[in-house]
């Protein structure tokens, strides 16, 4: 997938998120198996926990070219899929990621610093 869309990060992201949303939408979905592993085996050295951590590190590495924060959105979607069935999970997931991507492009274009907690506090006071 990465090679097929290497020149267009937006298409790569939409393809990745569409696949995730499709898996979450199945009636047999029981959560991300890797997050489930991490939950069931809290010991950091347990082989199941090592596999789960490796999967999430791979996900972050795959997304590094786009935005590392998107991994948080994806994992949030995995959890949301367990407790709520949004009418349009695919649309919500892609919309959230695209807004994050647009914000990143905007701030990079304006040569702004990353949106830190201290900036958030200052911006809320305005």
C-alpha positions, 0 to 999 in steps of 0.5 A: 500500500505504501509503495502504491501511494508513496507520492500522495500521502492523503490517498495513502492515509484514506486507503489505510483508514478505510481498511481500518474502518471496514474491519471495525464495522464487522459484526464480529469485531472485538477490538484491535487484537494487539490492544487486547493483547496489551491489556491482557498481558500487562507485564512489559516482558510478556511475549504477547505484550512484546508482539502488541508493542511491536505492532503499534511501533510498526503502525507509528513508523508507517505513519511517520511520513504522514503524522505520528499523531494519526496513530492516536486517532486510529487507536481511538477508533479501535476503542470507539468501535467497541463501545459505540457504533457511529453511523459513519465511522469511516467518514469520522475517522478519515475526517479527523485524520484529514483535519489533523493533516490540514492543520499540520500543513497549515502550521508548516506553511506558516512556519509555526511551532508544533501545537504544544500544551503551553500554546493551547493554554495561551490560545484558550485564554484569547 
